[in-house]
Amino acid sequence: MIQLQDIQKKYRTGPGAEVQALRGVSLTIEQGEFVAIMGPSGCGKSTLMNILGTLDRPDSGSYRLHGDDVAGLDDKALSKLRNRRIGFVFQSFNLLPLASAQENVSLPLLYAQAPGDVGERSRKALELVGLVDRAHHRPGELSGGQQQRVAIARALVTDPEVILADEPTGNLDTRASAEVMAVLEDLAGKGKTVVLVTHEPDIAAYTRRVIALRDGQVVSDTPTSERKSARQELDRLGKEVTP
Amino acid sequence: MNALRLALRIALRNLGVRKGRSALMMSGVAVGIVTLILVTAVTEGTRKKVEKGIQSFGPDAVMVVAGSPQTRGPGDERVSTLTAQDLDAIRSGIPGVRVIVPIVARSAQTVIAGDRNTTTTVFASTPEIEEAWDQHAESGELISEAHEASLARVAVLGKTVVRDLFGTDDPIGQTIRLGDQKFKIIGVAQSKGTSPMGMDMDNRVFVPLSTGMRRLYNVDYYSMIRFRLDPAVDMQRTVEQVNAMLRQRHSIGSGDTDDFSIRSAISFRQMAAKMSRTLTLLLGIITLVALGAGALVLANILTVAVSERRVEIGVRRAVGASRGQITQQFLIEGVVVTILGGLIGIALGTGTVLALRSATEMPVALSWLPFAAGLVVTIVVGIVASWLPARRAASTDVVNALRP
């Protein structure tokens, strides 16, 4: 599914100053895996995420997604690939404040080649995250957890194979975090490849594989120890997903 | 829900949220379109007025008037050089002359009927004036060859004269006095309205040429010679030929002013063009300045908007918008703004034109042209103004834009 081979990435941070963000990262992620990339800030995990999402290009090394070498694709082809194969979830949600939940979810369909029935598809995506009843609310009228679930619905609406979530619970409290993680857990259970970046061990504990980065290199890659289920955690918190 | 409609709805909502800014973006374009509509309305109105005047003058008619080209009205009566020999020379020497009449005209003549009097212009001419000037009878009869041969004291009245002297009574058979002579009214001329020079062509009294020359004014020269031209003959060429011929016949040295002027559809069009040119130039400059300023304001505001909307651009790029599609989006948004501004301008401009038409004598006319031109102009301004901001939006650094 995802194959990285010796990925290097440098950034210029000023005149003459460079940061080596990634120093030869190689890893393979199979379809349906639920993976956490962990590490302290500055370890290169966000850079790795941006490269996985094709928002950034590596200086060297190869990235194959579904067997296709991403390096050879131009902007148009990369955009199409992001639209069809990758769904993004961001720490700060990044919803359009002027658009309703459903309109935000519909956004990727504006760029899809066969958008089909936009209303129907965006409604189904909202259903998956349990927010159909909030379809016409603006982001400002939703809680943080709800906003992040709308963002997940937006990531899902084109039915991509891969969901990339960069600190998806970074701005959320424990309960909302468990809600969001439960949704991601469900998606992984349904065969989506879910990769999330986090620096919280509690969050990583919900995944099945933890890749630890330090100074731009993979330092460990292990199955999750003391694995927890976000669903069960929610049940333990004693309430339903919907607030 | 359709994808295009959704895109448009989000774009319009963006405009609605920043109303002051949106109004500012639209105002420049709106002012430009208002002046554009005014320019065309005034030009078109003047053109129509002139065309109407030319129709009443006769689009195929040429009139040689005694007196320098500055002379207004029916000729300078002190100028005695326009003669029967000139008329014969034109008739035989200028190709395409269909019908030609001499006219002796005197303006500011007092005409009396009973205890009423009015001031009018007397036209003494031959019966051919009917054909040469479409001077038909509305009632009664016109001047005949017999009247001409006998120096008859008969007159045909224009409708303004009839109204001034007789009100609603039938004037035919009644008597008027011109100078110290009495004339029998034999007919009333059809209304001809206002001349291109702004004269009331119904405030006229027609008498036989012989009567006018010998009994009334004692002259052996004409005030005007009018002829109609075969449509196949070039008017401009004919005017030049007549001009050259008369200058030679009147022995006018090169550099000296003509002692006659030639009026035709061509000269009226030239006059009108001169009048509207100044106004068109002025309004045209305002249009250009307003549209230019509008485009500049729009480009600046859009540039600010692009940096404010970095996150939105980043999200759109992340969910599958290519650089081309981002460029397209901002171009469309810019064009939507200018089209809205253009529509406001069209509404205001049309309102102004309608107000001018009902409140002033200014010749204005609405036509489809400024609407079509306005639409094209607004789209062009929108694209030009949005081009750089749109390119800037497309090259937004996505990774930075999406960083929390």
Interface residues (C-beta under 8 A of the other chain):
Chain A: S46 N50 G53 L55 D56 D75 K76 S79 K80 R82 N83 R84 F88 F90 Q91 S92 N94 L95 L96 L98 A99 E103 S106 L107 P108 L109 L110 Y111 A112 P115 D117 V118 G119 S122 R154 T158 E167 G170 N171
Chain B: M1 N2 A3 L6 A7 R9 I10 R13 N14 V17 V311 E312 G314 V315 R316 R317 A318 V319 G320 A321 S322 R323 G324 Q325 V398 V399 L402 R403 P404
